[in-house]
């Protein structure tokens, strides 16, 4: 994935999470385009596309948040959508055996997003009163 941007040999690698979530959404779109569409898979595919593309869209909104509370709410939505994406990937893997391995790989990426957004939410809530 092209989300790593090394600044120099001695500096940390910076991750572009907006780009990473966009690439993930594009990968899910391609997966769904090649999956068989039938009475079982069509609703799963529709839900999967909504959830997976929502992760990056909400992260972009979080980066433009007008307050800490707004930022945190958007990050929680990213986390929620990441978890939902994992669910729909599991269902698609069951419904479309041909795509099961690719679903498993995408599930791992969605799990990483869940962990990343959980950590961001935890760190952003340290100074908030809810």
KOLTI-950882 format. One record per residue (C-alpha): residue number from 1; y, z, x. Coordinates in pm, 1 decimal. Each point is the difference from the previous one (the first is absolute). Layout:
N
i;yy;zz;xx
NUM;Y;Z;X
...
//
This chain:
130
i;yy;zz;xx
1;0.0;0.0;0.0
2;346.5;-84.4;127.8
3;157.5;330.7;-100.1
4;9.9;138.7;354.2
5;318.6;-58.8;195.1
6;-19.4;126.0;357.8
7;349.5;67.6;132.3
8;-102.1;9.7;364.8
9;-291.4;94.4;219.3
10;97.0;369.1;12.5
11;115.5;47.2;-359.7
12;-193.1;86.4;-314.4
13;-123.1;-272.8;-231.0
14;211.8;-20.8;-314.9
15;-173.7;-82.7;-326.1
16;181.5;-214.7;-253.4
17;-140.9;148.8;-319.6
18;192.3;-241.6;-223.5
19;-163.0;-293.6;177.6
20;-341.3;166.6;-0.2
21;11.0;63.0;-375.1
22;116.7;-358.2;-62.4
23;-285.3;-141.2;208.8
24;-242.4;223.0;-187.9
25;128.3;-128.5;-335.2
26;-34.0;-359.5;122.4
27;-356.8;70.2;108.8
28;-82.1;143.9;-342.9
29;153.1;-303.5;-171.4
30;-220.6;-230.1;209.0
31;-306.0;215.5;-74.1
32;72.0;-16.2;-372.5
33;60.4;-375.9;5.1
34;-345.4;-63.9;144.1
35;-182.7;255.9;-214.9
36;-183.5;-133.4;-304.0
37;201.5;34.7;-320.1
38;-202.2;99.7;-302.4
39;12.6;249.7;-285.5
40;-84.2;288.8;234.9
41;199.9;-86.1;310.5
42;320.3;-132.5;-157.6
43;134.9;339.0;-116.8
44;-103.8;159.5;330.3
45;174.9;-270.3;199.7
46;314.0;34.6;-210.7
47;13.7;376.8;51.4
48;-79.6;-32.2;371.6
49;284.4;-245.3;58.4
50;245.6;222.3;-188.4
51;-95.6;312.7;195.7
52;-27.2;-161.7;344.5
53;329.6;-188.3;-19.2
54;174.6;308.0;-137.8
55;-65.0;196.8;319.9
56;235.5;-207.9;211.6
57;253.1;-53.7;-277.1
58;35.6;375.2;-49.2
59;19.4;59.3;373.3
60;290.2;-246.4;20.9
61;166.0;187.2;-286.7
62;-58.5;331.3;178.7
63;178.4;-133.4;306.0
64;299.5;-76.6;-220.5
65;-11.2;330.5;-185.6
66;327.4;162.9;-101.4
67;-118.9;357.7;55.3
68;-278.7;200.2;160.6
69;-148.8;63.5;-342.1
70;4.8;-372.4;-81.5
71;-161.7;-75.8;338.2
72;-273.2;256.3;-57.5
73;-72.9;-127.5;-351.0
74;-38.9;-355.8;128.8
75;-228.3;118.2;281.3
76;-215.3;186.2;-253.4
77;-21.5;-323.6;-197.2
78;-115.7;-179.8;317.7
79;-270.1;263.1;42.4
80;-104.5;-28.3;-364.6
81;-17.7;-379.6;16.1
82;-201.9;16.9;324.7
83;-254.2;224.2;-171.2
84;-12.7;-227.2;-303.7
85;-51.2;-301.3;225.9
86;-303.5;170.4;152.9
87;-145.1;49.6;-347.9
88;42.9;-364.8;-100.2
89;-140.2;-120.9;333.7
90;-309.5;209.4;-66.7
91;-34.8;-155.7;-345.8
92;48.4;-354.0;133.7
93;-260.2;60.1;271.5
94;-247.7;96.2;-273.2
95;93.3;-288.5;-229.7
96;16.2;-269.4;269.3
97;-275.0;58.6;255.3
98;116.6;-304.9;200.5
99;329.6;175.8;74.3
100;-141.9;349.9;53.5
101;45.4;10.7;378.2
102;359.6;-118.3;-15.7
103;64.6;257.7;-273.4
104;-137.9;272.5;228.6
105;230.0;-107.9;283.8
106;300.2;-2.6;-231.3
107;-105.0;338.8;-138.4
108;25.9;141.6;353.6
109;355.6;-131.4;32.6
110;91.7;143.9;-341.1
111;-143.7;333.7;114.6
112;222.1;-12.2;309.0
113;299.6;-61.4;-226.2
114;-101.0;298.3;-213.8
115;-7.5;221.4;309.5
116;326.8;-139.0;138.1
117;188.1;45.8;-326.0
118;-150.2;346.7;-48.8
119;137.7;101.0;338.6
120;341.5;-155.0;-67.3
121;16.3;177.0;-337.4
122;-97.4;329.9;157.8
123;261.4;-35.1;274.4
124;273.5;-116.1;-236.6
125;-51.9;295.3;-232.1
126;61.8;271.2;256.0
127;369.1;37.9;-91.0
128;-15.0;-94.0;-367.2
129;15.7;233.7;-296.0
130;-215.3;-126.4;-281.9
//
